[in-house]
Amino acid sequence: MQTSEICVWRLRKFIKQLEEYRPTSNSRTLLSLLLPPNKNLDKINGLLSSFHVCFPGAKSSLPTTDRLLRQAIVGIREVITSYKKAPDTGLVVYSGYVTTETGSTKKLVVSYQPYIPLHSSLYLCDDHFHTKPLYELLRYDSYEYGFVVVDGNGYLIAKLSGNSTQTLAKLRVDLPNKHGR
């Protein structure tokens, strides 16, 4: 399908751009946030309002690092508040101050809605953007496989698409023991 190929191409380009960015200082001030479709955005926004959400390695005695990290969190909060609820496929947000090719500093806040649903959540402060979960989306198989499992206790009908399964029908039966009297 052509639209699927275009989505994959856009995702590859997006990942490549993210991997080229480096922080303005040698500190952990780049934030990566991945939210699956069922996450409550108000709860995430409340967690982000507290600076101590980052793991302890992100807190620094340097005032510049604190300021950069706080402003990156504000950037993520601005993106999250623009949504009333999490998109059907989830939401990916990257934020932080990066050094451009010319050596100048700019604030970067990028959001992405994946073309297939996310199955994991992630919140990390680091010296690079975490793109490994996006690579997992690239491994997604566009084919769907159906399977039927039948045993003495019932049956299960499901479909497998990429790394997710969906149960379509399930029946459990209690048959009498053939040796019962």
N, C-alpha and C positions, 0 to 999 in steps of 0.2 A: 504494500500500500504506500503510495507516495507521501501522504501526510505523515505517516509514521517515520519514513526516512528523513523527511525534513525536520521533524522533532528531534531525531537522533543527531542529525547534523548540527542543529542549534545547541543541543546539550553539549556536544563535544567542543564546540567553539566557546561556549560559556565556561566549561571546565578549564580549557587552555588559558583563557584570559585570567581566571582566578588564580591559577598556579603561577602566573608571571608576577603577581603583585607581591611586594615585600613590605614589611612594616617600616615606619619612619625611623624607629629606633630599634635596638636589639632587645626588644621586650615583647611580652606576650599581650599584645593589644588588638589583635585581629579576632573578631568574634564570628563563630559559625553557629547557626541555629537552623535545625531541621525539625519541622512539626508535621506529624501525620494528620490525616483528615479529622480524626476524632478528638483532637486536643482542644481544650477550652482556652481561647485566646485571652479572655479576661484574667484567667488564673496565671497564664504565662506573663502577661503584662504586669501583673502584681508582683511576680517573682523578680522580674527585671527591674522593678522600681527600687529594689534593694540592691545596693552595690555589691553586697557580699554573696551574690548568686554565683559568681565565678569561683573556681577552685582556688585554694589559698596561694598557689604559685602565681596567680595573676596580680595579687595585691603587692604593691611595691612601695618602698620608702621614697621613691622618686616622684615628686609632684607632677612631673610631665607625664609619666606613665599613668598615674591616677586620672589626670585630666583627659588623656586620650581614651582611656578605657571608659570613663563615664560618658564621653561624647559618643563613643561607638554604641554604648547601650541605649542612649537617647535615640540614635539613628534607627536601631532595631525597633524600639518602642513606637516610633513614628510610623514605621511600616505596618506593624501589627495593629495599631489603632485605626488604620485605614480600612481594615476588614471587619465586618460585623461577625463573621464566623469563619472558621478555617475552610479554605477551598476544598472541593471534593477530592482532590488528589494530594493535598497537603501543601506546605509552604516551606521554601528554603530562603533564608536571609543571611547575607554576609555583610559585615560592617567593620569599619576601622579606618585609620589613617594610613595611607600607603605612599610610597615614594614612586614618582613617575619616572619615565625614561630621561626626562630633562633634569632630574634631581630635585624637583619641587615636591611639596607635600600636598596631598588632597584627601578630603574625606570621601570615602567610598561606602555607599549603602546600596546593595544590590539585592533584589528579591526575584525569585523564580518559582513558578508553579509547574511542577513536573507533569509530564503527559501521562504518566501512570501513577497510581497511588504509592505513597511512601509507607513503609511498614516499620520504620524506626524513628526515634527522636534523638536529637543530639544538641548539646549546648556546650561549646568549648571556647576558651580563650587561649590563643596560642600565637606563635610567631609566623604562622601561615594559615591559610584557609583550608579547612578539612573538606576535601572533595571525594574521599573514598566512597561515601554513600551515594554520590552521584554516579560514580563508576558502576555501582551495583545496578543502577537504573539502565545503564547501557547494555548490561548483560541480559536484560529482559528479553525473553523469547516471545515474539508476537504470535506464535501459534498457541492454540489451546488444545489440550489433550483431555479426553474424558476417560474415566475409569470406573469400573464396577467391581465391588468386592462382595462376594457372597460366601457365607459360611453357615454353619448349623444354627447360629443365633440370629440371623437376619441378613440384611444387605445394606450397602452404602453406594450411592451414585454421586460422583463429584467431578469437578473439572480442575485441571492444573494449568495455570497460565503464568509463565515466568517463575517467580519464587512464591506465589500465593496459590492457595487452594480454596475452592468454594464448594461446600456441600450442597447438592441439589435435592437429594432425597435420602432418607434414612429410615429404616424400619427394623425394629427389634422384635423377635418372636420368641415365645417360650414353648418349645415343643416338648412333649412328654418323652421321658427316657424310654428307649426301646426295650430295656430290660425290666422296666417297672411292672409291678403286678397289681 
